Every structure is written in C-alpha cells, then in structure tokens.
C-alpha cells in the first residue's frame, strides 16, 4: 500500500484583479511505503502546496488524493493520527525547556510520557533537553520540531524543507537524522527540498516537480540514469596522443581531470578500447560518467544552470 497517492491534482489560486495562479497542474505522485522519498523542485514548483493538500490545509481544485490508503480530505480525521509533519519553522514556548515543550504536546495528544524521552533520544537531544528552547541553535530547534512530529510514532513523516537556514553542521545533523528514520523500517519519510545534494544523499526515491507537474519519478539511481551523459572517462599513458587518435577516428573528446580523456557520446566503450589499442595506446582505466542529481535535474526540467 503506497503511503501517498496523488492523481491529477490541481490547485488554482485567484489573485486580486481576477488573475489565476496555478500552483499544481495535474500532479501525479506515488510514495511507496518505507524509506525516504524526496520531493524535489525549485522554489515555486508546487512542493509546499502538495504537502498542504496532503495534510488537509488546502483543498485541491481537482484530482484525487489518498494518504495511507484513505481519501483526503474526507477520511483525513481517521488517518491523521498516523501522520507526523514539520512544515515551516516549529513553534514552541521559548522559556520552557525542550523536554517540557514535548511533555505539553504529549499530554495534549494523549501520548504516554515515556515517548517524550524516546523521541529526544531519536533526535539526539537528551543531553540538551533540560535547556530552554530560546537558547537552542536553529539546528536544535529543527530537531526538536522533528521530535514533536515523531511523538505519535507516525507511519508517515512529512518534512518540508527541514534544512532551510541551517549552517553546514546543522544540515549534516538533520541529514543523518532523516537517514536513520528512513532506515528503521517503521516510518516512511516524505522529504521536500530544493537542495539537490540533500535529496541525493538521504533519499531512496524521488519525485521531481516543475511548474506544478511531475517531470520525473523513481529510485534516485533510475532518475540519474535517465539523464545519463553517455560520456566515458579514459586513462592512457599518453593522454595527448590518445586524444589525437580518438579525434582522428571521429570521436568527440576533451580533457578530463587528472590528465584523463573525456569521450562524449560514446556509442560503445569497447570501440574506444579497440581504436586506441590499434594505435598502440593501451587503456589503463575506462569509466562511464554517471551524472549527479544536479545534472539530472537540469537535463530533465530544462532549467538553465
């Protein structure tokens, strides 16, 4: 059973003067249960609107939405207790300790008191739980927000741009936390981000949005393969002479890092080896270039670097 299903979802806002803004334009998205699924797109692509639709904060103009196999918004009250979410900056009482803030939330939600300590342990805040919230760094505040979202032991955890505004150390801590949560086998994490490195480092699968539509989806490795460059990096003892041989044979070549040769659009790596060997240049290394998520994203969405 998928954790999230969205089919043909549209959302149109009406601006002053009668103009319409289409935030979602027939969006299709499926998030399978388990692991970490990334929702990737530039600012304004529809990521936050999609999350608001899932959580019942915004009613779609058209389309079907299912959350943990329940239709949204009609059956949302039945399933919302199994969903945790961190959307925008978490709000807590600044003068209370991190632990006390969670205790108040647990009491309100009817969550057993021992769960507070479990969640503090999950987000690595046990040692600072007695400090006042107003003294926390931004990264610690985000981790406390994630702890609050975990209080009900949700089957689905939705995080909207959790690394926004964090310094490198804070980004690293949040990434490691998300990776741990997605690997426990109990929680599906839906992570919205515009940071390509974040998605590539922590997500198992990804949906890429552009202008309110899905433009690519699947395992991260499959999405990368879709944007494969077809380039091959070749190492030979004499790179300059090897490049000249390949150029003379009709290959498009350019210098690569570490004195290697980059062959563009190579139809078959074996043909490169054959041509070079025929001229006395023996290949020491031949590696097909795999693009990173940034390259794939630009290739798929047509965005300009």
N, C-alpha and C positions, 0 to 999 in steps of 0.2 A: 504494500500500500504506500503510494507516494505521500510524503509529508505535506507537499504543496502541489496544487494543480490550478493553473490559470489558463483559460481558453478564450481567446478573442476578447480580452478585457480592454475596454476603452474608458477613458476618463477625460471629460472636457470641462474646463472652467470658463465661465463667462466673465470677461473683463468689463470695466466701465467703457461705455460707448458702444457696447454690443459686440465687441471683438471676442473671438473664442480662442482659447489656448488648449491644445490637445496634449495633455501630459502623457497619456497612454493611448496607443493607436493599434488596437487589435493584438495585444500582448499575449503570447503563449509561453508558458513556463511550467516545467515539471521539476520538482526537487524530490529525488528518491530518498527514502529513509536511510539514515546513518551517514556518518562522516560530515565533512564541511563542504557546503555548496556556496560558491561565490556568485554574487550579483554585481556585475562589473559594468561600468559605463561612466562617461564624463558627466560633470555636473549638468543637470537639466535633461538627462536621458530618461528619467522616469523611475529611478531606483526607489527614492523615498515615497513617491506616490504608490508604487507597487506594495511597499510594506504597509503603508497606511490602509490600503484596500484590504490586505490580509488581516489586519488587526481590527477591522470594522470602524476605523477612524474616518474613512472616506468611503462613500458609496459609489461604486462604478457606474458609468453611464450605460455600459453594455458588457456582455460577456458572463462567463461562469467562473466562480472561484470556489475551491474546496481546500479546507485546512484539516489535516488529519482525517481525511475522507468525510468531512462534514461540510455542507454548503454554507458559504458565507454571503451575507450576514445572518441568514435565518437561523442557523444552528450554532452560531458563534458562542452563545452562553453555555452550550453543552461541552464545548471543547476548549474554551479559553483558559480553563484551569490547568491545561496540559501544555500551555504555551508561555514561554518567558520572553521578554523583549526589552531591549535597551535602544530607545530611539531618542536621538539628540542628547544633550547633557543631563546626567542624572541629578535629581534634586533631593537633598537631604537636609536635616536640621544641622546648621553649621556648628552650633555649640555643643551638640551631642557627640559622643564617641561613635566610631564606625560600628562597633558592636551594638550599641544602644539603638542606633538607627535601624539596624537589621531586626533587632528584637521587636521594635514597634511595628515594623512591617509584617513580621511573622505573626504577631498577636492579631493584627487586623485580618490577615489572610487565613487564620486558623492553622498555621503551620507549627508543628511541635518545636519547642525551644531548642532541643539538641541540633536541629537542622541549621541553626544560625552558625554554630561552631563548624559544622561540616562545610558550609559554604565559604566561611572565612578561610578554612584550610585549602579549599579548592582554588581560591584566587590568591593564595599566599599572603594573606593579611592578618593571620593570627597574631603575629608579634606586634602589629601596629593597631590592633582592634581597639585598644584602650585609649588611643589618641583621638582628639577631637577632629571631626570631619574638616573643619576650616583650616586645619594645619596639614591636610593631605596634599600631596602633589597632584597634578592633573591625572597622571597615570594611575595613582592610587584611587582617585575618585572614580575613574572609569572601571577599575577592578571591583570597587565596592558596588558600583551600578550593576556589573555582571553578576556579582554575588546575590544582589537583590532579585535579579531575574531568574536565578537558579533556586530560589527558596522553595518553590513548589515542585522541584525535581522535574522540570518540564521535558516532554518528549521532543519538543521543537523549541530551539532558542534562536531568536531573531536579533541580530546586531546590526545597527545602521551606522556605518562609518565610525567604528569604535576607536580608531587610531587618530581621528581628527584632532589636530592641535597638539599632539604629543611630541615630546622630544625623542631622539633615537632610542634612548634607553626605555622610555615608556612604550614606544611602538614594539620593541623587541619583547617586552614583558607581556603585552597584550597578545602578540602573535603566538608566543609559547603557550599562553593560557588557552587560546582558541584551539590550537593544535591538540592539546591534552583533552579538551572537552569533546572534540570530534572523534577521538580515538577510543573513547571509553565504551562505545557500542550501545549506549543507552540514549544518547541525545543526538538529534540532527541539528546542525548549526547552519543557519542561513546568514551569510555574511555579506552585507552591502558595502562596497568600497569603490573609490575611483583610483586607488593605488594598485597599479599592476603588480608590483613586487609582493604586496601583501597577499593578493589572490594566488599568485604562483607559488608562494612559499607555504601557505597553510591549507589551500583548498584541494579537494579531490575532484570536484567537477565545477563547472562554471556556466553561467548564462550571461551573454554579453548583450547589453541594450544600447540602442541608438535611436534617438527621437521617438521614444515610447514603444519601440518594437524590439523583438528578439532578432538578433542578426547571427548569432551562433550559440550553440549549447552542446554540452557533453563533457566527458572527462577532460581535464586540463591538457593531458597529453594528446588527445584527439584534436582539440582545438588548435594546438600548436602545429600538428601535422597538416591541418587544413591550410595553414599559411606557410608551409614549407618553402624554402627559398630555392631548392634544387641546387644549391651551391655545395661544392666539395673543397675541403682544405687538404692540400697535398704537400708533403715534405720530401724533398730530394736533396742529395748532397750539393748540387749546384742549382739553386733556385732560378737564377737569371737565365741560364742556358735551358733549364727545363721549361720555363715560361715561354721562351722563344720557340721551342719545339711545339708546345701545345698551341701557341698562337698561329704558327705556320700550318698546323693541322686543322685550323678552323675553330678552335675553342676560344671562348671569351675569358680572359684571365686578368687578374690584378694582384698586387702584392697583398699578403696576409700577415698578421702579427707573427713575430718570431722567425721572420725570414722565410715563411712558407708561401705557397702559391694558392690563390683562391680561384677556383674554376667555376664560372657562373653558368647555371642552367645545364649542367652536365647530364646527358641522356642516360649514361651508364658508367659508373665508376670503373668498371673493368676495361672500358675503352681507353680511359686515361692511362691506366697501367700499361696497356698494350702499346700505345703510341710512344710513351716515354721509354719503355724497355727496348723498343725497336730502334731507338737512337742512343742506346747505352746509358740511359738515366733510370736507375732502379729506385722504386718508391720505398721510402722508409716508413711513411705513415700516410694513410688516406682516410679522412673522416668526413662524413656528410654533415653539413652545418644544420643544426636544429635551431630555429628561431626562438627567442624568448617571448614572453607573453606580450610585451610592448610591441614587438614587430608584428605578432599575430593580430593584435588589436588594431593596429594601424592598417594592416592589409585587409582585414575583414570589414571594418567600418568605413574605410576610405578616408579616414581623418588624415589631415596633413600634420607632419611632425612639427 
